[in-house]
Amino acid sequence: MSTVAAPALNHQLLPSAGPWSQAWRRFLRKRMAAGGGLVVLVVILLAIAGPGLTYLYSGSTYEKQDIEHRLADPTPQHPFGTDILGRDLLTRMLYGSRISLTVGLLATLISVAIGVAYGAVAGYFGGHLDEAMMRLVDILYSLPTLMLIIVLLALFDRSFFLLLVALAIVGWLDIARIVRGQVLGLKHEQYVEAARTIGVSNLGIIARHIIPNTLGPVIAYGLLTIPSMILSEAFLSFLGLGVQPPVPSWGVLASEGAQAMAVHPILLIAPAALMAVSLVALNFFAEGLREVLEHE
């Protein structure tokens, strides 16, 4: 009985992997970056679900006080013990992670939006406008950014929104320079010239053709901005100028832990270790992604 040979698979007919798919595969081959991304994902999931889980387990919230059991050692009910007001440290660490990551992400998104718009306009129009806009960037670079943030927060009523604005005001400079450099090369591409020929407005060209082609570097450097935003928030909160108690953040927890370091060192060691691990992992993840996207 004769058998019919199966037709050979024509590999040329298979769709080739797109650039984003190829970039993802290259990223997964970077073990440190992929491992950092996994750690960041775990921290994010714990920040989102952790406070609710600890409430179901022990009835703890980030602000619930139990003065009779303040500065308690770790127990099954309180795995990291309690702080000077009897609040569960694990719950406050998890909720503080949510606050710090939210501040870092939102401040970065605001700074990226400002930097992309600023850099795209400067690079596209060029000439005297570009020169004037970039001189302003140079002036802002020369200022002590952290001192500028402190002055801004000291002059106005402290709020979560003001903290985001203060961080974003000094965080967009690098993104603006990166986008401007990208746009200087992109604005002479054939598809941009074709858009001009058919009458697309300058703002339309920037929004539809220029900015989408800068997303790779913008995403990569935006991720690298998040750790610096988190560190800035932690420092400001440590000084009492950032997130205001009783709401915890990594900076608030470090400040509270420093006050009780001599009698209960875990109040400082535990949140500091969590912040350090999270920031190192985020840096590995962002740096690996930057290397992959820059080779697109």
Phi and psi in degrees as a GROMACS rama.xvg file:
@    title "Ramachandran Plot"
@    xaxis  label "Phi"
@    yaxis  label "Psi"
@TYPE xy
-81.3837  145.428  SER-2
-110.776  145.846  THR-3
-94.136  120.613  VAL-4
-66.6443  136.384  ALA-5
-66.7345  138.569  ALA-6
-62.6942  138.819  PRO-7
-63.0648  139.986  ALA-8
-73.3599  123.203  LEU-9
-86.5558  101.666  ASN-10
-64.9374  -21.2023  HIS-11
-70.4671  -20.2606  GLN-12
-84.3185  -13.6823  LEU-13
-73.8983  137.567  LEU-14
-66.7643  133.926  PRO-15
-75.7776  150.425  SER-16
-64.4211  137.919  ALA-17
-71.5397  169.934  GLY-18
-62.1042  -36.1383  PRO-19
-70.0993  -36.1263  TRP-20
-66.1912  -41.33  SER-21
-65.0679  -40.4564  GLN-22
-62.2118  -38.741  ALA-23
-64.2447  -41.1542  TRP-24
-66.1017  -39.1474  ARG-25
-66.3096  -36.4394  ARG-26
-64.1878  -42.8269  PHE-27
-64.0947  -23.7247  LEU-28
-76.1898  -13.4541  ARG-29
-89.7062  100.358  LYS-30
-65.2169  -41.8766  ARG-31
-64.2201  -41.9821  MET-32
-67.435  -44.216  ALA-33
-65.2815  -39.7384  ALA-34
-64.8158  -40.4948  GLY-35
-61.919  -41.3028  GLY-36
-62.6552  -37.6766  GLY-37
-65.5548  -42.6536  LEU-38
-62.8416  -43.7763  VAL-39
-60.2469  -42.3801  VAL-40
-61.2618  -42.6745  LEU-41
-63.1163  -44.0796  VAL-42
-61.5078  -42.3707  VAL-43
-62.5311  -45.1601  ILE-44
-63.4607  -40.6959  LEU-45
-65.5462  -38.38  LEU-46
-65.5212  -35.386  ALA-47
-76.3609  -50.3732  ILE-48
-97.0103  -21.1361  ALA-49
-56.7644  -51.7054  GLY-50
-58.0398  -36.7691  PRO-51
-67.8579  -37.6559  GLY-52
-68.2456  -40.8481  LEU-53
-67.4446  -31.338  THR-54
-66.5442  -42.4885  TYR-55
-66.5017  -33.0821  LEU-56
-78.79  -46.3934  TYR-57
-128.15  -1.96593  SER-58
77.3923  14.6152  GLY-59
-85.609  143.802  SER-60
-127.581  167.177  THR-61
-65.9519  -18.9238  TYR-62
-115.696  -0.973212  GLU-63
-73.3353  121.928  LYS-64
-101.489  148.791  GLN-65
-143.662  82.3798  ASP-66
-57.4155  -32.6985  ILE-67
-65.017  -22.4044  GLU-68
-120.136  34.9746  HIS-69
-74.2001  149.831  ARG-70
54.1204  36.9925  LEU-71
-76.3847  147.79  ALA-72
-72.1342  162.921  ASP-73
-57.0991  135.472  PRO-74
-137.446  168.061  THR-75
-56.3779  -34.0025  PRO-76
-75.2609  -35.2316  GLN-77
-126.183  86.5962  HIS-78
-58.0478  -26.0724  PRO-79
-113.422  13.9412  PHE-80
79.6123  -165.164  GLY-81
-126.781  163.975  THR-82
-92.9665  -165.465  ASP-83
-68.0726  -14.5199  ILE-84
-110.453  10.6201  LEU-85
79.9179  15.2015  GLY-86
-85.2168  142.846  ARG-87
-65.3123  121.204  ASP-88
-68.6676  -38.9508  LEU-89
-60.6358  -45.1302  LEU-90
-61.9727  -42.1515  THR-91
-68.103  -33.7283  ARG-92
-65.8091  -43.889  MET-93
-67.318  -43.2404  LEU-94
-68.9299  -36.8612  TYR-95
-63.6541  -34.967  GLY-96
-61.3202  -41.3766  SER-97
-60.9048  -44.1221  ARG-98
-66.7983  -47.723  ILE-99
-64.9359  -42.8835  SER-100
-65.9737  -37.4335  LEU-101
-65.064  -44.5066  THR-102
-60.7837  -47.1084  VAL-103
-60.4666  -43.4463  GLY-104
-68.8175  -48.8934  LEU-105
-66.8522  -41.954  LEU-106
-62.7858  -37.6306  ALA-107
-66.9697  -42.7678  THR-108
-60.93  -41.4847  LEU-109
-65.3108  -45.5107  ILE-110
-66.1512  -36.9823  SER-111
-65.4019  -42.4443  VAL-112
-61.0759  -44.1318  ALA-113
-65.2551  -46.8301  ILE-114
-64.0222  -41.0198  GLY-115
-64.4545  -47.9734  VAL-116
-62.0134  -46.0311  ALA-117
-64.3431  -49.7968  TYR-118
-65.9609  -36.8136  GLY-119
-66.5955  -42.7988  ALA-120
-65.3427  -45.8168  VAL-121
-61.9965  -45.6716  ALA-122
-71.1816  -35.8771  GLY-123
-72.8135  -46.3083  TYR-124
-81.7933  -31.1023  PHE-125
60.5135  -159.232  GLY-126
63.5926  -145.271  GLY-127
-65.4992  -34.0288  HIS-128
-63.3399  -45.6808  LEU-129
-61.0142  -44.1342  ASP-130
-62.8646  -43.7736  GLU-131
-66.144  -42.6163  ALA-132
-65.5316  -39.6213  MET-133
-75.4358  -26.7765  MET-134
-66.0688  -35.977  ARG-135
-62.9723  -40.6729  LEU-136
-60.5037  -43.1251  VAL-137
-62.192  -39.2131  ASP-138
-64.5361  -44.2092  ILE-139
-65.6323  -33.5747  LEU-140
-62.6294  -33.5872  TYR-141
-76.0938  -14.2724  SER-142
-83.0368  146.889  LEU-143
-70.7414  102.514  PRO-144
-61.6288  -42.6694  THR-145
-65.4364  -37.5558  LEU-146
-65.7304  -36.7675  MET-147
-62.3707  -41.4289  LEU-148
-64.4758  -43.6366  ILE-149
-61.4212  -43.496  ILE-150
-62.8857  -43.0791  VAL-151
-62.2515  -43.9252  LEU-152
-70.1466  -29.2566  LEU-153
-76.0862  -27.4784  ALA-154
-80.8582  -27.5565  LEU-155
-118.618  163.661  PHE-156
-61.8848  130.871  ASP-157
-72.6034  133.59  ARG-158
-154.11  164.549  SER-159
-62.0128  -41.4269  PHE-160
-65.0041  -43.0284  PHE-161
-63.8553  -36.5956  LEU-162
-61.5499  -43.7891  LEU-163
-62.4404  -45.0534  LEU-164
-63.7977  -43.7718  VAL-165
-61.2592  -42.7924  ALA-166
-68.1499  -40.0046  LEU-167
-69.2482  -32.1003  ALA-168
-59.4684  -34.7738  ILE-169
-104.069  1.84944  VAL-170
-100.17  -3.58693  GLY-171
-94.7005  -5.78897  TRP-172
-64.8664  -46.4698  LEU-173
-62.9139  -43.4858  ASP-174
-61.6265  -41.062  ILE-175
-60.1582  -43.8421  ALA-176
-65.6141  -41.0944  ARG-177
-64.1681  -47.0938  ILE-178
-64.9447  -41.54  VAL-179
-57.6899  -45.683  ARG-180
-61.2841  -39.0676  GLY-181
-65.6709  -42.8713  GLN-182
-67.9211  -34.4364  VAL-183
-57.6885  -32.2738  LEU-184
-87.1705  -35.4746  GLY-185
-72.6882  -29.2585  LEU-186
-68.9918  -12.4459  LYS-187
-102.396  6.9373  HIS-188
-69.7775  157.951  GLU-189
-64.0462  -37.3723  GLN-190
-67.5668  -29.6535  TYR-191
-70.8781  -42.6885  VAL-192
-62.4858  -38.5382  GLU-193
-64.8573  -39.3101  ALA-194
-64.8628  -38.6101  ALA-195
-64.3761  -39.3677  ARG-196
-62.6067  -38.2898  THR-197
-87.6418  6.48372  ILE-198
92.0245  16.5905  GLY-199
-68.1187  135.913  VAL-200
-67.7115  162.104  SER-201
-60.2388  -44.3192  ASN-202
-64.5624  -35.1388  LEU-203
-65.1273  -40.8818  GLY-204
-64.2522  -43.6759  ILE-205
-62.7055  -45.2263  ILE-206
-74.4111  -38.1572  ALA-207
-95.3905  -28.3294  ARG-208
-118.401  -37.053  HIS-209
-82.2596  -58.008  ILE-210
-60.7187  -44.0235  ILE-211
-57.286  -27.9832  PRO-212
-85.9508  1.75695  ASN-213
-107.254  4.203  THR-214
-64.566  -34.1806  LEU-215
-56.8028  -61.8996  GLY-216
-60.7766  -35.4202  PRO-217
-63.9748  -44.3886  VAL-218
-62.3732  -45.1524  ILE-219
-63.0348  -50.2127  ALA-220
-73.449  -26.4135  TYR-221
-63.9224  -41.4585  GLY-222
-64.3407  -36.3008  LEU-223
-69.1205  -20.5109  LEU-224
-77.8382  -28.269  THR-225
-57.7892  -47.8142  ILE-226
-59.5361  -38.9093  PRO-227
-66.8467  -35.8346  SER-228
-64.9493  -42.0702  MET-229
-64.6811  -41.7456  ILE-230
-64.0686  -41.1969  LEU-231
-63.3223  -43.117  SER-232
-62.4706  -41.8896  GLU-233
-62.9238  -41.9975  ALA-234
-65.7132  -43.8204  PHE-235
-65.3959  -39.7791  LEU-236
-68.4016  -34.0399  SER-237
-61.54  -35.5482  PHE-238
-82.2997  -7.67611  LEU-239
89.3478  12.4942  GLY-240
-105.53  -6.21695  LEU-241
-102.175  -123.075  GLY-242
-63.4153  133.886  VAL-243
-98.5961  131.458  GLN-244
-57.9133  153.942  PRO-245
-81.529  -1.97976  PRO-246
-64.7425  126.934  VAL-247
-90.983  151.425  PRO-248
-142.135  175.823  SER-249
-61.7847  -36.6677  TRP-250
-68.4722  -42.4194  GLY-251
-62.3352  -43.7045  VAL-252
-64.2008  -38.4119  LEU-253
-65.3306  -40.1726  ALA-254
-63.8518  -45.2893  SER-255
-66.3283  -38.4509  GLU-256
-67.1392  -35.3657  GLY-257
-63.4908  -33.0212  ALA-258
-68.957  -27.212  GLN-259
-114.639  19.7615  ALA-260
-59.1071  -38.8503  MET-261
-67.8817  -33.2103  ALA-262
-103.966  -22.1867  VAL-263
-149.438  74.1271  HIS-264
-61.7998  -22.6956  PRO-265
-63.0003  -24.2218  ILE-266
-63.3922  -26.5224  LEU-267
-99.4734  -40.5232  LEU-268
-65.3743  -44.4018  ILE-269
-64.5165  -53.4392  ALA-270
-67.1679  -33.0133  PRO-271
-66.1455  -39.8278  ALA-272
-65.3521  -41.932  ALA-273
-62.0826  -44.2445  LEU-274
-64.6698  -42.2038  MET-275
-63.3698  -47.9296  ALA-276
-61.5133  -43.2036  VAL-277
-64.0074  -43.7766  SER-278
-70.5227  -39.3808  LEU-279
-63.168  -45.2192  VAL-280
-62.7449  -41.9383  ALA-281
-64.8053  -37.3385  LEU-282
-66.7081  -43.0882  ASN-283
-60.2888  -45.3417  PHE-284
-62.2142  -48.5335  PHE-285
-66.7145  -40.3058  ALA-286
-66.6006  -41.3458  GLU-287
-63.2169  -42.0509  GLY-288
-66.0724  -37.5822  LEU-289
-62.3126  -44.0837  ARG-290
-62.9962  -38.1768  GLU-291
-68.6155  -47.9191  VAL-292
-70.0194  -29.8667  LEU-293
-70.7541  -15.5361  GLU-294
-96.6492  7.28947  HIS-295
